[in-house]
Amino acid sequence: MSDTSKLEDVAPGTLVVGAGRRKEWTGPVVNPPIWRASTHLYESTAALAEGPRRNEDGHFFYGRRGAPTQWALSDALTQLEPGAAGTVLYPSGVAAIAGVLLTVLRPGDVVLISDNAYDPTRTMGRGLLSDFGIEPRFFDPLDISGYEALFCERTRAVLLEAPGSLSMEVCDLPELARIARARGAISVLDNTWAGPLGFHALEKGIDITLMALTKHVGGHSDLMMGSASAGAEFYTRLRQRAQQLGTVVSPDDAALALRGLRTLHLRLKQETESALKIAQWLSQRGEVAQVLCPMLPGSPGHGLWQRDFTGGCGLFSFVFKGGDAAARNRFVDALELFGIGFSWGGYESLALPIDPATYRSCMAWPPEPSTDESRFGVRLAIGLEDADDLIADIEQALAAWNAG
Ligand SMILES: *Cc1c(COP(=O)(O)O)cnc(C)c1O
């Protein structure tokens, strides 16, 4: 294969196989070698004097600016995101969120944060950002006029996430981004769920899109990493701030992320198909009050997902009809093919008891329409096991739920 840095107009499967594999990074082999480096050596003092001035991508300078292994990954992610001029890598998804927010916010600013955002994002608002004189305000992303009313002169940025963490609501991202822009605020999207194959954030009006590569891109539950992609103006600012913060990723982890990336399209396709089958099955069960899976027709947010997204993944939630926390935990403990744990996006299935009410200030839980006694939920991350085996496992665990 020749240089793939100019892959255009190809389907996602082709894109993830070729992205970032520039000849200058890979040499004569398929993947870029792992360049372990702090010091980069110069030919002469004259070349050294040139080094710091070449503060642009793709030039050796010093380890903190990376080497071809990390550059190949950044390149690949930029190619996957239509409209992106570049991608900055961070040592975790949370570091990406912090790196982005510390780029765009200043003391005295207000940042609007989606009420159903990933909980550490909320914590960052009330901790790190508040400590630096930035005021977080939480909003219900399904209430567009309420959101619009929250803007003030000090509103510098909005942080969006869809589907919502744990509770999976899909909001009208293009409209929320449009309003932010009209009010002079920068829109940031945590696009970990859909990723660039499932939602073209920048094309839909988002200014900066970030994700936890820990999840689907890594894909094998063995690395922590994050990324942020943007057009030229914001990319330059993100890169400068990351340099100032000193955040770097190891070349070994970058190589693992690149390995994961090559099968991303295939894994997402399979996970989505299995998740849909399992969500459909669960929606027919008497024990289940509500399935919260945007890909499932009839599920909350399905219409907007269908309108705006180009793909899904294996992550969704459901709420039991009645029962209590003990019954819900009996169900999770009885599962044999699902691990119990945080994170998701690996090849293996996981289950997590969820109580979103603990993590929100203005949104309802459970989502309407539902009754008060139906509020004990479980989030499932569907992996690459056979869907029928997973269904059989869920069925036997539902027997444990019923047995109380
Ligand atoms: C996991 C996750 C993160 C954080 O990623 P880490 O790599 O674990 O720090 C951020 N956003 C969402 C939506 C996530 O699921």
Ligand as a Chemical Component Dictionary entry (heavy atoms), coordinates in Angstrom:
data_LIG
# 
_chem_comp.id                   LIG 
_chem_comp.type                 NON-POLYMER 
_chem_comp.pdbx_formal_charge   0 
_chem_comp.three_letter_code    LIG 
# 
loop_
_chem_comp_atom.comp_id 
_chem_comp_atom.atom_id 
_chem_comp_atom.alt_atom_id 
_chem_comp_atom.type_symbol 
_chem_comp_atom.charge 
_chem_comp_atom.model_Cartn_x 
_chem_comp_atom.model_Cartn_y 
_chem_comp_atom.model_Cartn_z 
_chem_comp_atom.pdbx_ordinal 
LIG C1 C1 C 0 -14.551 6.783  30.448 1  
LIG C2 C2 C 0 -15.049 8.079  29.998 2  
LIG C3 C3 C 0 -14.272 9.210  30.109 3  
LIG C4 C4 C 0 -12.922 9.218  30.777 4  
LIG O1 O1 O 0 -11.961 8.444  30.195 5  
LIG P1 P1 P 0 -10.718 7.886  31.050 6  
LIG O2 O2 O 0 -9.760  7.461  30.012 7  
LIG O3 O3 O 0 -11.257 6.780  31.891 8  
LIG O4 O4 O 0 -10.201 9.027  31.883 9  
LIG C5 C5 C 0 -14.773 10.398 29.622 10 
LIG N1 N1 N 0 -15.993 10.458 29.072 11 
LIG C6 C6 C 0 -16.775 9.388  28.957 12 
LIG C7 C7 C 0 -18.119 9.530  28.327 13 
LIG C8 C8 C 0 -16.340 8.155  29.417 14 
LIG O5 O5 O 0 -17.145 7.088  29.336 15 
# 
loop_
_chem_comp_bond.comp_id 
_chem_comp_bond.atom_id_1 
_chem_comp_bond.atom_id_2 
_chem_comp_bond.value_order 
_chem_comp_bond.pdbx_ordinal 
LIG C1 C2 SING 1  
LIG C2 C3 SING 2  
LIG C2 C8 DOUB 3  
LIG C3 C4 SING 4  
LIG C3 C5 DOUB 5  
LIG C4 O1 SING 6  
LIG O1 P1 SING 7  
LIG P1 O2 DOUB 8  
LIG P1 O3 SING 9  
LIG P1 O4 SING 10 
LIG C5 N1 SING 11 
LIG N1 C6 DOUB 12 
LIG C6 C7 SING 13 
LIG C6 C8 SING 14 
LIG C8 O5 SING 15 
# 
